[in-house]
Structures are given as C-alpha cells and as structure tokens.
Amino acid sequence: MENWFKIEFVCLYKLHLKPWELDQMEFYRIEYMLKNYDAQIKKENEEHERQRKAQEKQSKSSSSKQPKMSGYKAPKINMPKFPTK
C-alpha cells in the first residue's frame, strides 16, 4: 500500500493528474506512464550534466588563455623639476 501512495504522489504532484483521473486509469497505463516519466527525467538529467561539463570545460579553457595580471607593474615616470624663483 505504501508503494501505491508513492505512485499516487508522483502522479498527482509531478504529472498534475487529478485523483479521480488516476482512479479511472488502469494500473498498466499508470505503470507505463511512470516508466516514461522516469526515462524522461533520466534523459533530462543526462543532458543537464552534459551541458554542465561542457560549460565547465569551456570556462577552464578560456580562463587559461587570459593573461595573468599578478606581474603587472606601473611604469616609472620622472617628473621634470620646475625652476623656482
């Protein structure tokens, strides 16, 4: 019975079904729907992970191409002396 409540929760909360819609469905349709939902979530997670890795790789490569500013030194400028009266 506990598993049914988990199934019901996913169907109502994530798939936005009404309780009466769920009650009218045959169990095998609910089972296929949940399998498809699970497959879609896994596919989206894999795509998200792939995009995250690509972005991480791109940021690492672009940061290594930037010049290092730690060795920057201001140029020395000698000011001429003004004559005083």
C-alpha positions as CSV (number, residue, x, y, z in Angstrom):
1,M,0.0,0.0,0.0
2,E,2.9,2.3,0.7
3,N,4.1,2.0,-2.9
4,W,0.7,3.0,-4.2
5,F,0.9,6.2,-2.1
6,K,4.3,7.0,-3.7
7,I,2.9,6.3,-7.1
8,E,-0.1,8.4,-6.4
9,F,2.1,11.3,-5.1
10,V,4.2,11.3,-8.2
11,C,1.1,11.2,-10.5
12,L,-0.6,14.0,-8.6
13,Y,2.3,16.2,-7.8
14,K,4.6,15.9,-10.8
15,L,2.3,14.9,-13.6
16,H,-0.6,17.1,-12.4
17,L,-3.3,14.5,-12.6
18,K,-6.5,14.8,-10.5
19,P,-7.2,12.0,-8.1
20,W,-10.3,10.9,-10.0
21,E,-8.3,10.7,-13.2
22,L,-5.9,8.4,-11.5
23,D,-8.7,6.3,-10.1
24,Q,-10.2,5.8,-13.6
25,M,-6.9,4.7,-15.2
26,E,-5.9,1.0,-15.5
27,F,-2.9,0.1,-13.5
28,Y,-0.8,-0.9,-16.5
29,R,-1.3,2.6,-18.0
30,I,-0.1,4.2,-14.8
31,E,2.9,1.8,-14.8
32,Y,3.8,2.8,-18.4
33,M,3.3,6.4,-17.6
34,L,5.6,6.2,-14.7
35,K,8.3,4.3,-16.7
36,N,8.1,7.0,-19.4
37,Y,8.3,9.8,-16.8
38,D,11.3,8.1,-15.2
39,A,13.0,7.7,-18.6
40,Q,12.4,11.4,-19.4
41,I,13.8,12.6,-16.1
42,K,16.9,10.5,-16.6
43,K,17.3,11.9,-20.1
44,E,16.9,15.5,-18.8
45,N,19.5,14.8,-16.1
46,E,22.0,13.4,-18.5
47,E,21.5,16.4,-20.8
48,H,21.9,18.8,-17.9
49,E,25.1,17.0,-16.8
50,R,26.5,17.1,-20.4
51,Q,25.8,20.8,-20.6
52,R,27.4,21.4,-17.2
53,K,30.6,19.6,-18.2
54,A,30.8,21.4,-21.5
55,Q,30.4,24.8,-19.7
56,E,33.0,23.8,-17.1
57,K,35.4,22.7,-19.8
58,Q,34.8,25.9,-21.7
59,S,35.4,28.1,-18.7
60,K,38.6,26.3,-17.8
61,S,40.0,26.7,-21.3
62,S,39.0,30.4,-21.5
63,S,40.5,31.1,-18.1
64,S,43.8,29.6,-19.1
65,K,44.0,31.8,-22.1
66,Q,43.6,35.0,-20.2
67,P,46.9,36.8,-19.3
68,K,47.9,36.8,-15.7
69,M,47.7,40.2,-14.1
70,S,49.7,39.4,-11.0
71,G,53.0,40.6,-12.6
72,Y,51.7,44.0,-13.7
73,K,53.9,46.9,-12.7
74,A,53.1,50.6,-13.2
75,P,55.7,52.4,-15.4
76,K,58.0,54.9,-13.7
77,I,57.6,58.5,-14.8
78,N,60.2,61.1,-13.9
79,M,58.6,64.5,-13.4
80,P,60.8,67.4,-14.6
81,K,61.8,69.9,-12.0
82,F,60.3,73.3,-12.3
83,P,62.5,76.3,-11.8
84,T,61.7,78.2,-8.6
85,K,62.3,82.0,-8.2
